[in-house]
């Protein structure tokens, strides 16, 4: 073999090794983003529960979203990001905003009017199931055996969780269950849409626009229907509102969109199964929600699903 050919093969192997290393680093970064996002969103559940004790849900989430949008636009400007949106991207941006922000924030928050924060979080985070099912035909992401096991464990965990909810004869919790599951399905559709047809905007500007466009419908519906009294909110509610705006809507959404660029949609979604675990635990510690056996079994199944997903 000639020296030139050896050099060429050596250069190819080196480039290939660097490509694999870069891909691995990008994937690990994506996993880290998902974990931080899951923790931030998990802590958001008890924070939101505090807010809606003194402020109606649509108004609370609308104000939170607009605050997050202002914060993110400020960061985007400081980073020198372009805020303009090309005309052909507006339909896609509006649709993503309605699915990822309006439907998710509005429906999950409203679900907690009928459900404790822990069960509401567990139901809402059946989202990985719907992402995986949608990603198969839309993104050609065929689920692996480990993903299937993770999904089955997640579904079983949700079934056990539903069995632990006190379904009285008047079905008092049924609206909360329906709202939480609807939020999961619509957010899954938004996740697959963003992966299938990415919106080529800088990440802070993109998140800011989605926070703004997604929050306006919530506030437009909330102010005339709910008549909120923000001046009567206690300090703990304002602090919780600040957390939902700056951390949950601000930081976590930026990290989430960054994660789904680096990972398969189904992998990123399965990683968020950590969120209800955090939400449930935080609710126990902060809100005093009382656990029962079915909830403990449900969370054990969710943890098992996470283990299978991470090892995939």
PEURGI-V655984 format. One record per residue. N is the residue number from 0. RES is the residue in three letters. PHI is phi in degrees with one decimal (none if undefined). NEAR is the number of other C-alpha atoms within 10 Angstrom. Layout:
n;res;phi;near
N;RES;PHI;NEAR
N;RES;PHI;NEAR
//
This chain:
n;res;phi;near
0;UNK;none;5
1;UNK;-72.9;7
2;UNK;-62.1;8
3;UNK;-61.7;9
4;UNK;-66.1;10
5;UNK;-60.3;11
6;UNK;-64.7;11
7;UNK;-64.6;12
8;UNK;-65.8;12
9;UNK;-63.5;12
10;UNK;-65.7;12
11;UNK;-63.2;12
12;UNK;-63.1;12
13;UNK;-65.4;12
14;UNK;-64.1;12
15;UNK;-63.3;12
16;UNK;-62.5;12
17;UNK;-66.3;12
18;UNK;-63.8;12
19;UNK;-63.3;12
20;UNK;-62.6;12
21;UNK;-65.3;12
22;UNK;-62.6;13
23;UNK;-63.9;13
24;UNK;-63.9;13
25;UNK;-64.6;16
26;UNK;-65.8;18
27;UNK;-64.3;15
28;UNK;-62.7;16
29;UNK;-61.0;23
30;UNK;-61.9;20
31;UNK;-61.6;15
32;UNK;-61.5;22
33;UNK;-63.9;28
34;UNK;-63.0;22
35;UNK;-62.5;18
36;UNK;-61.6;24
37;UNK;-61.6;25
38;UNK;-65.2;19
39;UNK;-62.8;22
40;UNK;-70.0;25
41;UNK;-63.9;27
42;UNK;-67.1;24
43;UNK;-68.4;27
44;UNK;-64.3;29
45;UNK;-65.3;27
46;UNK;-63.2;27
47;UNK;-65.9;23
48;UNK;-61.4;21
49;UNK;-61.2;21
50;UNK;-63.9;25
51;UNK;-76.9;22
52;UNK;-69.1;13
53;UNK;-125.0;17
54;UNK;-140.3;22
55;UNK;-58.2;21
56;UNK;-63.4;27
57;UNK;-65.8;27
58;UNK;-64.6;28
59;UNK;-61.8;27
60;UNK;-72.7;31
61;UNK;-63.7;28
62;UNK;-64.6;20
63;UNK;-59.8;25
64;UNK;-66.5;32
65;UNK;-66.4;22
66;UNK;-62.7;23
67;UNK;-62.0;28
68;UNK;-60.9;28
69;UNK;-61.5;18
70;UNK;-62.2;18
71;UNK;-71.8;26
72;UNK;-61.7;22
73;UNK;-61.4;15
74;UNK;-63.9;15
75;UNK;-59.6;20
76;UNK;-65.2;13
77;UNK;-62.7;9
78;UNK;-84.1;12
79;UNK;77.0;11
80;UNK;-75.8;16
81;UNK;-78.6;13
82;UNK;-95.1;16
83;UNK;-67.2;10
84;UNK;-117.8;15
85;UNK;-57.9;9
86;UNK;-52.9;7
87;UNK;-70.6;8
88;UNK;-91.2;13
89;UNK;-59.2;12
90;UNK;-57.9;10
91;UNK;-66.0;14
92;UNK;-66.7;20
93;UNK;-65.1;15
94;UNK;-61.7;18
95;UNK;-62.7;24
96;UNK;-65.5;24
97;UNK;-65.6;23
98;UNK;-77.4;23
99;UNK;-81.9;25
100;UNK;-116.7;29
101;UNK;-58.2;30
102;UNK;-65.7;24
103;UNK;-64.5;25
104;UNK;-68.7;26
105;UNK;-65.8;25
106;UNK;-74.0;23
107;UNK;-66.9;28
108;UNK;-66.1;29
109;UNK;-63.5;21
110;UNK;-63.0;29
111;UNK;-76.8;27
112;UNK;-74.8;18
113;UNK;-114.0;16
114;UNK;-126.9;21
115;UNK;-63.8;21
116;UNK;-61.9;29
117;UNK;-61.9;27
118;UNK;-60.5;26
119;UNK;-61.8;27
120;UNK;-64.6;30
121;UNK;-62.7;28
122;UNK;-68.3;28
123;UNK;-63.6;27
124;UNK;-92.8;29
125;UNK;-77.3;27
126;UNK;-47.3;27
127;UNK;-57.5;29
128;UNK;-61.9;23
129;UNK;-71.3;20
130;UNK;-62.5;25
131;UNK;-62.3;26
132;UNK;-66.6;16
133;UNK;-76.7;21
134;UNK;-68.2;24
135;UNK;-63.3;15
136;UNK;-77.4;10
137;UNK;-84.9;12
138;UNK;-107.2;17
139;UNK;59.3;10
140;UNK;-94.8;16
141;UNK;-72.4;14
142;UNK;-66.0;16
143;UNK;-82.1;11
144;UNK;-55.4;12
145;UNK;-65.6;16
146;UNK;-63.2;24
147;UNK;-63.2;17
148;UNK;-61.1;16
149;UNK;-61.2;27
150;UNK;-64.4;25
151;UNK;-61.4;16
152;UNK;-63.5;21
153;UNK;-63.7;30
154;UNK;-62.8;20
155;UNK;-61.5;16
156;UNK;-62.3;27
157;UNK;-65.6;24
158;UNK;-61.5;14
159;UNK;-64.8;19
160;UNK;-61.5;23
161;UNK;-62.1;18
162;UNK;-66.4;13
163;UNK;-88.1;18
164;UNK;-80.4;17
165;UNK;-73.4;12
166;UNK;-90.2;12
167;UNK;-71.2;9
168;UNK;-55.5;6
169;UNK;-84.1;7
170;UNK;52.7;9
171;UNK;-63.9;13
172;UNK;-94.0;18
173;UNK;-59.0;17
174;UNK;-59.0;15
175;UNK;-64.3;23
176;UNK;-62.1;22
177;UNK;-63.4;16
178;UNK;-66.8;23
179;UNK;-65.0;29
180;UNK;-69.7;22
181;UNK;-64.7;20
182;UNK;-60.5;29
183;UNK;-61.7;28
184;UNK;-65.9;23
185;UNK;-70.8;21
186;UNK;-66.2;28
187;UNK;-61.1;29
188;UNK;-61.9;20
189;UNK;-65.8;22
190;UNK;-63.6;26
191;UNK;-66.4;25
192;UNK;-61.5;22
193;UNK;-65.2;20
194;UNK;-77.7;20
195;UNK;-72.9;14
196;UNK;-132.9;10
197;UNK;-57.9;16
198;UNK;-96.7;17
199;UNK;-77.9;10
200;UNK;-124.0;18
201;UNK;-56.4;15
202;UNK;-63.7;18
203;UNK;-73.5;27
204;UNK;-64.1;25
205;UNK;-60.1;26
206;UNK;-66.7;27
207;UNK;-62.5;29
208;UNK;-63.5;24
209;UNK;-66.7;24
210;UNK;-62.7;30
211;UNK;-67.3;22
212;UNK;-65.2;22
213;UNK;-78.4;30
214;UNK;-87.2;29
215;UNK;-57.3;19
216;UNK;-61.9;18
217;UNK;-64.4;24
218;UNK;-71.0;24
219;UNK;-63.4;13
220;UNK;-81.9;13
221;UNK;-72.6;21
222;UNK;-60.8;16
223;UNK;-76.7;10
224;UNK;-88.4;12
225;UNK;-103.2;14
226;UNK;50.8;11
227;UNK;-69.1;18
228;UNK;-119.5;12
229;UNK;-65.2;14
230;UNK;-66.9;6
231;UNK;-93.7;10
232;UNK;-71.7;15
233;UNK;-73.5;12
234;UNK;-60.2;9
235;UNK;-63.5;12
236;UNK;-69.4;22
237;UNK;-66.9;16
238;UNK;-64.0;14
239;UNK;-65.3;20
240;UNK;-63.3;26
241;UNK;-62.7;19
242;UNK;-65.1;20
243;UNK;-62.0;29
244;UNK;-79.1;27
245;UNK;-81.4;20
246;UNK;-94.6;19
247;UNK;-65.8;26
248;UNK;-83.8;29
249;UNK;-81.0;24
250;UNK;-60.7;20
251;UNK;-67.3;24
252;UNK;-67.3;26
253;UNK;-60.2;21
254;UNK;-66.1;21
255;UNK;-63.7;22
256;UNK;-64.8;21
257;UNK;-68.3;16
258;UNK;-67.8;26
259;UNK;-72.9;24
260;UNK;-76.3;17
261;UNK;-97.8;20
262;UNK;-121.5;19
263;UNK;-61.9;18
264;UNK;-57.7;26
265;UNK;-66.8;28
266;UNK;-65.5;23
267;UNK;-61.8;26
268;UNK;-66.3;27
269;UNK;-62.6;27
270;UNK;-61.3;22
271;UNK;-75.4;24
272;UNK;-60.6;29
273;UNK;-66.6;24
274;UNK;-60.0;27
275;UNK;-63.7;29
276;UNK;-63.3;25
277;UNK;-64.4;22
278;UNK;-61.1;27
279;UNK;-65.8;28
280;UNK;-62.8;20
281;UNK;-63.8;21
282;UNK;-63.7;25
283;UNK;-62.5;16
284;UNK;-75.8;12
285;UNK;-98.5;13
286;UNK;-95.9;17
287;UNK;77.6;10
288;UNK;-60.3;16
289;UNK;-90.3;11
290;UNK;-79.4;14
291;UNK;-137.0;11
292;UNK;-62.1;10
293;UNK;-63.3;18
294;UNK;-67.8;23
295;UNK;-64.9;17
296;UNK;-63.9;16
297;UNK;-59.0;26
298;UNK;-67.2;23
299;UNK;-62.1;16
300;UNK;-65.7;21
301;UNK;-64.0;29
302;UNK;-60.9;20
303;UNK;-60.8;17
304;UNK;-62.9;26
305;UNK;-62.1;22
306;UNK;-59.9;14
307;UNK;-65.4;18
308;UNK;-67.3;24
309;UNK;-64.7;15
310;UNK;-81.5;8
311;UNK;-68.7;12
//
